[in-house]
Amino acid sequence: MAKKQKKQAGGTPATVALTASGTPFTLHSYDHDPASPSYGEEAAEALGVSPDRVFKTLVADVDGELTVAVVPVAGQLDLKALASAVGGKRATMADPAAAERTTGYVRGGISPLGQRKRLRTVLDASATTHETICISAGRRGLEVELAPASLATLTAAVLAPIGRG
């Protein structure tokens, strides 16, 4: 029963996409501290959620193509595993300005949903061990909680072990 929703104050392209798709989700907001050294860890702490259930959205360059990696904030992205997951040879972190320009979001608020240009997406396989995970809703201080399968479906994500540690 998805209703058409105009972008309202507080709405982001990610929440608009979720609402339009009829996907069940819970929106969580918190006061973002600009001095926080880690957006993801700040979100986990503010929401009282284990850092292995809060996932960060990173943009990497795999053989010249921007690719989204969604990994737990408790760990790091394994660039070699990311490249392998999409059949590439080499991955590096994308230029932050290119990531912002391409996704339409600012660093620390990049969501895998509702991006300006839909990018190939890889979701760390550990997401499937949780009933729900939290991801950026497209703005610092705003997280979406949803089922990992829903995220994978909406982003046409490849599931692969791309996180470490």
N, C-alpha and C positions, 0 to 999 in steps of 0.2 A: 504494500500500500504506500508506495512512494508518492509523496505529494511534490508538485513543482514548487520549488522554493527560490525566491529571489535572493540574491546575495544581500544579507542583512548585516548591520553593524555587528562585528564579532564573527561573522561568517568568513570562511577562507575558501579558496578553490577546493581544498581537500574536503572540508565539511560539506560543501555544496555537492561535490561528486558523490560522497557517501550517501547523502540524503536522496539525491536523484536516483541512485542505484537501489535504494531500499535496503541497503545493508545495515544490520543492527550495529550500533556503536554507542559508546559513552564518551562524552566530552569532559575533559578535566582541565581546569585552568588553575594557575598558581602565579604568584608574584615573582617574575623573573628578576634576578639580580645580575645586572650587567657586569659585575666584577667576578662572577662565578667562572672558575677555570674550566668547567666541563658542563655543557648544557644538559647532556644526558644524565649525568650523575645528579645534577641539581633537580631535574625532573623526577627521578626516582625517589630522592629524599623528600621532596615537596609533596609527592603523591603517596608516600609511604608504601612504595612498591619495590620489590626486589630488583636490583639492577640487571638481573638476567632476564627480566620480563619487559624491560624498557629497551627499545631498539632505536639506534641512531641511523639516520639516512646519510650515506656518504656518496659522493659522486667521484667516479674514477674514469680515467681514460684507458680504454682497452683497445690497443692497436688503432688508435685514432678515433674511436667512437666512445662518446660519453655513455657511461653505464652506471646505474644506481645499485649500490650495495646496502642492504639493510641488515645490520648486525647488532648484537646486544651491547649496551653501553658498558657492560662489565668487562668487555674484551676489546680486541682490535680486529681490524680487517686484514685478512691474509690476501695480499694482492695477487700472489701466484695462484692461489685457489680460485680467486675471482676470475682471472683470465681463463683458467682451465674450464670453469663452469660455463662459460659462454663460447668456448672453442677458440679463445684467443691465445696469443703467445706472450704478451707483455701488458701489465697494467701498472699505471702510476696514478697518484691522486690527481684529480682534475684541478686546473687553475680555479681558485675560488670565484673569481669574477665570471668565468665561463659557466661555472655551475649555477651561479645566481641568475645570470642572464638566460640560460637555457631552461631552468626550472621555473623561474618567476618567483622564487623564494629567496630570503636572505639566509646566510650561514647561521646555523643554530636553529633555524626554523624551516629547513627544507623537508618537505613531506614527500613520500613516494607517490602520493595521490594528488590528482589535480594539477599536475605540472603543465607549464606552458607548452612544452614539447615533450611528448611521452617518450621516455627513455627505457631502454632494455633494463630489466630489474632482476636482481638476484637476492633472494631472501635466505638468510642463514637457516639451515635445517633445524637448528636448535629451537626455532620458533614453534615447531610442531609439538614440542613437549609441554607446551602451555595451552590452557583453555583460551586465554586471551593474552594479547601483548599490547603495549603502549607504543605509539609512534607519534612523531610530530604532526600536529594538525595544521601546520603551515605558518606558525607564528611562535616566536619564543614565548614560553609561558602557557602554551596551549597544546595538550596532548589528546590523542584519540585512542581509546581502548577498543579493540575489536578482535575477532577470531583470526588466527594466522591464516587459515584457509580462505577467509574472505579477502584478506590483503593480497594473498597470492593470486586469487581469481581476478580481482580488480586491476592488478598491475601486470597480469600475465607473467608473473615471476617464475623464475627457475628456482627450485629449492636445492641448495647445495651447502656443504660444510665450508663456509667462507670466513667464519669467525675463529679467532684463537684466543686462548688465555684468559 
